[in-house]
Every structure is written in structure tokens, then in C-alpha cells.
Amino acid sequence: MITIRKAMVMGAGLGTRMRPLTDAMPKPLVPLAGRTLIDHVLDRLAEAGVMEAVVNAHYRADQLADHLRRRTMRGRAPYISLSDERKKLLDTGGGIKHALPLLGDDPVITFNSDSVWVEDEGESALGSLMRAFDPGRMDALLLLADTATSIGFVGKGDFDMASDGRLTRRQPDAAAPHVFMGVQIIKPGLFADGPGGPFSTNLIWDRLIGRGRLFGLPLKGRWMHVGSPADRDAAEAFLTGRS
């Protein structure tokens, strides 16, 4: 089992689909069940033993930075470094490339700041992801949700999975049972030769699919797609109904 000590939390998006909630705050600070979205993420990382999180920021970056600073001052793990994208929004791949000096060379967890789920009993999803990651066979291992049971997700899915966990893109006009839920373990060096400026992590994934080195792990639980105010309300109702 590999132990991951560092993570990248993607917090720089514009939150356009979450308006009007994001008119006055960045999406990571939108509240859900008594905590901000990003605190849900950071608390999960801390519970999994992650010691440091790099958070990128662009839209209303000062608000996000202030929130993270207050969290750190209260002694809450993990330690947080800010990757500043105020000048230019770099998309997921470009954001990771920009943060490489903070991330180092070892595999990291990348985590969308709006990824929320509940888990079945047993090992945590992040613990299972670390246990399953085999750097000899894999360059990235994606945590995947079941499209049929996810809350708030509407779409055809992202990936088909072979019996050994290898991933391929769903075929055009077809549906796939697995959707990327915003969490993965990946080798950050893969982004070093990415384009200058903004680019998507999809570029890296497609390269890995061609090499047979992109893998997936199904979530044992239920994922909530928190993309819009209606999605947030559905997730809130589900979470509060369980408490």
C-alpha cells in the first residue's frame, strides 16, 4: 500500500453553474450540511492521513485564501499551500502543472473541491484508493461513481472499465456505467510536458489510455454531484436525512 501525504484541491473554477450562490463567494465556500464544500474535502484528506494540501485559487481568491488561513490558524489539518491563479485560470491540467513546484515528484491525490459522497461501512474510499494504487502498473487511478445511483448527476457516464480496472472512454452515442467523481491518485510529473497555459487533465488521461496505464476504482458508497444550486439542495436533503 502506498501512502499519499500530499494532495491538490481544485478550487480555482468560476462556479458559473452554481450562481447565484457564487455571485458573492467562490464555489469552494458554498455551504453544505454545516460545512463549506472545501472543508468537506480537506477534512476527508486529513482523515486519510494527508499532511499537506495545495489549493489553487482564481475567482474571489482572497476570500478563499482568508478562509483557508483561518482554518489553519485553528489548527485543522492538513497544512495548506495556495497555488495562485489570479492572473489566469489554467483549467485542471494547467493548474496542476502550475503547482508542480509545490507538489513535488511523488504521486498525489487530486480532489475537486465540490466532490462529496457518503461511504459504505468498511475502509474509507481514500484508503481503498491508496491501497489499490500500484505505481508499477498505473500512472493514474480514478475514483469512479456509479451513474445509476449518483445524486444530481445527469449524463451518459465517462468510462468503461475492464476486469483488471483499466479504463477506456465510453463510445460515442453509448452510455458508460462509471463517472469520474473528481478524485484520483496521479503522478504529477505527467503534467510537466503539458502545453503552456490552460489545458484539461483529459489530455493526460488520453495519453495514459493509449499506454494502458489509466485505471479506475469504483466507489463503495454514493456520490453527490454538486454542480448547481438544485444539486446542492438535493445533496443537503440527502445528508441531513441521514443524520
Secondary structure, DSSP 8 states (H G I E B T S, - for coil): -----EEEEE-----GGGTTTTSSS-GGG-EETTEEHHHHHHHHHHHTT--EEEEEE-TTHHHHHHHHHHHHHTT-SSEEEEEE-SS---HHHHHHHHTHHHH-SS-EEEEETTEEEEE-SSS-HHHHHHHH--TTT-SEEEEEEETTT-BS--S--SEEE-TTSBEEE--TT---SEEEEEEEEE-GGGGTTS-SS---HHHHHHHHHHHT-EEEEE-SEEEEE--SHHHHHHHHHHHHHH-
